[in-house]
C-alpha cells in the first residue's frame, strides 16, 4: 500500500467536481484556482457575472494544470438562485465532490472602538450610544444572511449531489468546507461585532452539520478553515506587515508578521478535500500566522 502514500495519491483531485461560492476574487479565487490547477473541474459562483468570466478567462489564458474553471452566476442569499445553480450542476455533472462555502461580506464597522481618544469614549453612555447608532437591525441581518444563512441553504441544496460524489471514487468521501475566520475565534471585536459574530456562527454551524450528517449516515464530511489576514476584497490589494496588525486589530502583533499566502490557504483546503483528509470531519483549522496563539481567543 506504500504507493498510496505518494503525494499524487494523497492529494489527488483529478476529475473531482467542485463548487466555490464567492469564487471569482480573493480567498475564494485562491481556493478555486488551486483546486483547478490540481485537476478538479471547478464551478465558481457569485452575483457578478463579469467577475466570474474574467477569472475564468485568466485561468484559461494561463493554462494551469489539467483542471478547469466554469463561471456560474448564483446569489447565495436567494433560494431560487441557489436551486437554479444546483440544477445546472446536476444536469451537467450529476454529482459533486467538493463544496466550498466562501461567500462573505464585512458588514457594519465601529472604527472608533479601539481609539480611546475619540469623543465616543467620553463616557459609558456615549460609547453605548455610538455602538447602538453604528448599525441597524437590517445591517446585522444582511451580514448574517450572506455569511451564515447561505452556508445552510447552499449545503442542503447540494447535499444530494455531494452524496452521489462518493459513488465513483472508492474510499473517498465528498466534503463541505466552510470558510470561517480568526474573527470567529478571537474574543476581540476587531471593530466589527457583526462580522465576528457571524464567523463564530460558521464554526458552530460546521460542527452541527458534520454531526447531524454523520448520525444520519450521510457520507459527506463537513469542516471549516479559519484564515487570518489574507489579501482579499475585504482587506487590500497588497498587505504590508503593518497592515496585517491594523486589519487584525490585535493586542499582540501576529507572530509571522505578514499576510498569509494563497499556497498556505489552498493547501489547507486541499488537505480537507483530498484522500488525505477523508478521516476528518467536524474540525476547523486556523491558518492565522499565530494570531490566536498570542491574542485573546476562544480556544
N, C-alpha and C positions, 0 to 999 in steps of 0.2 A: 504493500500500500504506500510505499515511500514516494511513488510518483505523484500521489495526490498532495504531497507537501510542497511541490514546486510552486513558485509564485503564480505561474499561469493557470494553475488549478485552484489554488487557494482563493484567488481573487478574480476568477473567470466571470466575465459579464457578457460574453459573446452571445448574441441573439436574445438577450433579455429585453423585455419591453418595459419601459419606464415612463412615468409622467411626473413632471416637476411643476408645481404651481408657482407663479411668480418667477418663471424660469428664464425670462429674457434679459435680466440685468442682475448685477450684484451677486449676492451669495447664491441665489437660485441659478444663475448662469454658471458660476463656478462649478456647482454640482452637476448641472445638466451637461456641460462641456466634458467634464471628467468621465461621466458615465458613457457618453457617446464615443469619446476617444478610446475607451476600453471595450468597445464592441456593442454597446446597447443601442437600441432604437428608442430615442427619447422624444416624447411629446412635451413641448414647453407651452405652458398656458399663461394667460394674462389678459387684461382688458384692452391693452394697446396692441392692436394687430401689427402696426408698423414696426414696433419694437421687436416683436417676435420674429417678424420676417427679416429684419436687419441682422438679428443674432443668427438665424438660420443661414442666411447668405454668407455671413462671415465664416461660419463653420465649414460650409461647402467650399468657400474660396480657399481656406487654409488646408482643406482636405486632410484633416487629422484623423488618424485611426481608421478602424473599419466599421464604426457605428454610424448613426445618422441622427439628425435633429429635425423635428417636424413641428411647425407652428400650429397651435390650436387655441384660438381665442376662446376664453372662458372666464366668466365672472364668478369667483368663489363665494360671493355673497348672494348669489341668485340661484335658487334651486333649479329653475328651468334651464339656466345656462349650464349648471353642473350636469344635469341629466343629458343635455344635448352633447356635452363633451364625452360623457360616458358612452353614449350611443355611437359616437364616431370611433372610439377605441374598440368598442365591442364589434362593430361591423368590419373594421379593418384588421383587427388583431385577434379578437375572440378571447383575449386573456390579458393579464397584466402581472408583471413580476415585482415591480418596484413603484411605489407611490411616495413622492417626497412632498410633504405639505410645508411649503416655504413661504407662501404669500404672507405679507405683513406690512403694517404701517406703524408710524411712530406715535401718533395721537397727540393729545394736548400736553404742553410743556409748562414747567414752572421755573423759568430761568433765574428767578430771584431767590430760590430756596436756599442755595448754598453761598449766597453773597450776603454776609451779615451786615454789610454797610448800606444796604438798600432800605428805603423807608418802610417796606413791608415788615421789617423786623423790629419796628419801633416797640411793639408790644404783642402779647399773645393774641389780642383782639385784631390788630392789623394783619398779623400773619394768617390767622384763621380766615379772615375775610378775603385776603388776597388769594388764598388757596381755593376758597369757596367760589370766587369770581373767575378763577382761571379756566374753567371749562363748564360746559353744560352737560346734562344727562345724555344728550344726543351724541356729544363728543366721545364720552366713555362707551356708549353703546356701539358707536361706529368702529372704534378700535377693537373692541371685543368681537364684533361681527367678523372682521377681517382676520384677526389673529387667532381666535379660538373657535368661534362657531363654525367657520369654514372647515376646520380640521374634522370636526364631527360629521358634517354633511358630505364633504368630499370623500372621506374614508368610507362611510356607509354606502355611498352611491357606487363606489368602485369595489366594494368588498367581494361581490360575486366574481368579478373578473380576476381579482387577486387570488382567490381560492383556486380558480381554474389554472392559474400560473404554475401551480405545483405539479400539474399532470405530466408535463413533458421533460422535466429535469429531475432524475432520480436523486433523492437525498437533499433536494433544495426546497426551501420554503420561501414563499413570497413575503415581502415585508413593507411596512409603512414606516417612513422616517419623518418625524415632526421636527421642524426647526424651532427650537426654543431660544434661550439666550442666557447669558450670565445674569441679565437683568431679572430673570425669574428665580435666580438662586442667591442673589445678594439681598441683604436687608436694608441696603441704601436705596433711596427713591431715585437717585440719579437725575433729579429734575423732571421725572416722568412717572408719576404714580400710576397712571392708567396703563401705560405700556408694560411696566414691570409687573403689574397685577395680571395682565394677560399672559405673560410668559410663564409666570408661576402656574397659571391655569393650564398652559400647554403641557408642562411637566406632569401634572396630576392626571390630565385627560389621557396622556400617553399611557400611564400606568393602568388606568381603568380599562382602556381599550385592550391593552395587552392581556390583562387578567380575564376579562369577560370573554374574549375570543378563545383564550386557552381553555377556560372552563367549558365553553361550548364546543370544544374540539374542532374549531375552525383553524385550518393550517395557515394562518397569517400572523407573522410576528410584528410587533409594534415597538419601536424605540425612538429616542429623541437625541438630537445633537444640540448642545447649547454653546454657540460661539461667543467669544469675547468681541473685541473690536476688529472688524474686517472692513475692507473697502466696500461700500455699497451706496445706494442712493440715499440711505438714511444717515450716512456719515459724510464722506467727501471723496473726491476722485483719487486723492493721494493722502495717505495718513502718515504724518511725522510722529516720532516718539512723543513729542509734546502734546500732539492732538489725541494720541491714544488715551492719555490720562485726562484730557479735557472731556472727551466723549464718555469715558468711564466714570467720571466724577468720583474718583477713588480717594480714599483717605491715604492709602499707601500706594505708590506707583506700581503699575504692573511689572512684575519681575523681569519678563522678557524684554520690556522696554521697546516694543514695536507692535505693529498690527500683525494679525495672522495672515497667512498666505493661502491662496487657492489650493495649493498642494496639501496643506495641513488640514483644511476643512474637508476637501473632497476625499482625502484618504480615509478620514474617519467614517464618512458616509459609505464609501466603498467597502470598508470592513463590515459594516452592518448588513449591507445588501448582497454581499458575495457569499460563496460557500463557507468562507472562514467565519462568518457571523451567524450561521444557521442554528447555533445552540444558544443564541442570546435573544431575549425578548423582555420587554418591560423595563429596559435600562436607559439611562441617559449618560452621555459622555460630554464633559465640559472641555471645550477647546478654547482656553481663555488666557494663555500665557502666564498663568499663575495668579490671575486677578482674585479669584475666590479663595486662594490659599492665604492671602495676606489682608483681605478686606472682610468685613462682617458678612457672613453668608449663612444660609440655612443648612449647610452641610457641616 
